[in-house]
Amino acid sequence: MARRRKKLHRTIGRRPPLFELTAGVLCLDFVNTLDNRPTGEPKELLARYGDLVRFAEDTGILTPAQADRSFAWSEADPEEAQRVLRAAVELREAMYAVFSAVIAKRAVPASALALLNGYIQLAAKHLSLTPANGGFAWQYDSYGDSPGGFETMLWPIVRSAAELLASDNLPFVRTCSSETCQWFFLDTSKNHRRRWCSMKLCGNRAKVRNFYARQREG
Ligand SMILES: [Zn+2]
């Protein structure tokens, strides 16, 4: 389905969200950044490095201030930003291959899993425990706080994928029932019968279609 894309803002401060986050899990929202997959004319929502930064901001990986700094560094080093963007898209497609194999109960492609595992090991190298609220919290180094860490925002995404793949929730990863959408989501509904990425985006249209079909039959 066609989704309206809001304009990319570069103003300092809070920006309205650019991405529809309907999956309920970070890694699946990331996989959904290639829109209209089943139509044969997919729409790349990560067309520029700035889009990746905005995804990180929308999902809370980066604060607005960190996102602003990341924009600035990417403009100072566009080649590196472009390289990381390509890597991010490659990682996303590997994650898509893994999750779609799981859903279809097919064997997971070894190359896709190997690529994901490479990132899991890389992410782990930058992860440490830090005291927080009387306990501890996971923290990644240079989280948009020092120049050059262009791919830092991929690490929480990779970790989210690893956690989901190794969790009891894996059987509840589903695709949207709209033939043109097929976005991924985690079905956390009580009876596990959720069909749409969101009622607002795809569910409503199906409801309207059924309503008119029933009227015609009646
Ligand atoms: Zn949908």
Residues whose N, C-alpha, C, O or C-beta is under 5 A from the ligand:
A	BS01	ZN	C176 S178 C181 Q182 W183 W196 C197 S198 C202
